[in-house]
Amino acid sequence: MKRVTGLGGMFFKSRDPKGTLDWYRRHLGIDSEEWGGFAFRWLEHDQPEETGCTVWSAFPEDSKHFAPSEHPFMVNYRVADLPALIAALESEGVEVVGEIEQHENGKFAWILDPEGRKVELWQPVPSKDDPYL
């Protein structure tokens, strides 16, 4: 079974998310979008008609989005078949956090790595159906 297919995003906590985003825009040219982060767009290697994206976003320092992890960042990985992967990970003893969630841009699930970092797994919808692309 194909597991991770790419990097979906990098999310981190910040004492001043707006100021941090402004700094990255001013000095590195990474401009945030209306929803508060940035999506680096690219074409799928084996499906050039598919647009992919890697999201980068700052969260408030007190955000609970990374819970139960105490770490100040969370990585999102793109996956091919989220339900099958979650079933396989559960059978391997990996701690799954919550249930699979369906959103406009795909299915999401979360696991904890051996050091307690929350990892987000994302099965995107086809790019033509993604309201954020």
For each residue, the residues with C-beta under 8 A, 3 or more apart:
1: 80 81 84 85 88
2: 5 79 80 81
3: 79 80 85 88
4: 77 78 79
5: 2 77 78 79 80
6: 52 54 77 78
7: 10 54 75 76 77 78
8: 53 54 55 76 77 78 120 122 124
9: 37 54 55 56 57 75 76 120 122
10: 7 54 55 56 57 73 75 76
11: 37 55 56 57 58 59 65 66 73 74 75 76 120
12: 57 58 59 72 73 74
13: 58 59 60 61 63 66 72 73
14: 17 19 20 58 59 60 61
15: 61
16: 19 20
17: 14 20 21 36 58 59 60
18: 21 22
19: 14 16 22 23
20: 14 16 17 23 24 58
21: 17 18 24 25 32 36 58
22: 18 19 25 26
23: 19 20 26 27
24: 20 21 27 28 30 32
25: 21 22 28 29 30 31 32
26: 22 23
27: 23 24
28: 24 25
29: 25
30: 24 25 38 56
31: 25 38
32: 21 24 25 36 37 38 57
33: 36 37 38 39
34:
35: 132
36: 17 21 32 33 57 58
37: 9 11 32 33 55 56 57 58
38: 30 31 32 33 55 56 57
39: 33 53 54 55 56 132 133
40: 53 54 55 56
41: 51 52 53 133
42: 51 52 53 54
43: 48 50 51 52
44: 47 48 49 50 51 52
45: 48
46:
47: 44 50
48: 43 44 45
49: 44
50: 43 44 47 126 127
51: 41 42 43 44 127 130 133
52: 6 41 42 43 44 78 124 127
53: 8 39 40 41 42 132 133
54: 6 7 8 9 10 39 40 42
55: 8 9 10 11 37 38 39 40 76
56: 9 10 11 30 37 38 39 40
57: 9 10 11 12 32 36 37 38
58: 11 12 13 14 17 20 21 36 37
59: 11 12 13 14 17 63 65 66
60: 13 14 17 63
61: 13 14 15 72
62:
63: 13 59 60 66
64: 67
65: 11 59 74
66: 11 13 59 63 69 71 72 73 74 118
67: 64 118
68: 97 112 116 118
69: 66 74 112 116 117 118
70: 116
71: 66 74 115 116 117 118
72: 12 13 61 66
73: 10 11 12 13 66 117
74: 11 12 65 66 69 71 117 118 119 120
75: 7 9 10 11 117 119 120
76: 7 8 9 10 11 55 119 120 121 122
77: 4 5 6 7 8 119 120 121 122
78: 4 5 6 7 8 52 122 123 124
79: 2 3 4 5 82 85 121 122 123
80: 1 2 3 5 85 123
81: 1 2 84 85 123
82: 79 85 86 100 107 108 109 121 122 123
83: 86 87 100 107
84: 1 81 87 88
85: 1 3 79 80 81 82 88 89 121
86: 82 83 89 90 96 100 109 121
87: 83 84 90 91
88: 1 3 84 85 91 92
89: 85 86 92 94 96 111
90: 86 87 93 94 96
91: 87 88
92: 88 89
93: 90
94: 89 90 111 112
95: 111 112
96: 86 89 90 109 110 111
97: 68 110 111 112 118
98: 101 109 110
99: 109
100: 82 83 86 107 108 109
101: 98 107 108 109
102: 106 107
103: 106 107 108
104: 125 130 131 132
105: 124 125 130 131 132
106: 102 103 122 123 124 125 130
107: 82 83 100 101 102 103 122 123
108: 82 100 101 103 120 121 122 123
109: 82 86 96 98 99 100 101 120 121
110: 96 97 98 118 119 120 121
111: 89 94 95 96 97 118 119 121
112: 68 69 94 95 97 116 117 118 119
113: 116 117 119
114:
115: 71
116: 68 69 70 71 112 113
117: 69 71 73 74 75 112 113
118: 66 67 68 69 71 74 97 110 111 112
119: 74 75 76 77 110 111 112 113
120: 8 9 11 74 75 76 77 108 109 110
121: 76 77 79 82 85 86 108 109 110 111
122: 8 9 76 77 78 79 82 106 107 108
123: 78 79 80 81 82 106 107 108
124: 8 52 78 105 106 127 130
125: 104 105 106 129 130
126: 50 129 130
127: 50 51 52 124 130 133
128:
129: 125 126
130: 51 104 105 106 124 125 126 127 133
131: 104 105
132: 35 39 53 104 105
133: 39 41 51 53 127 130
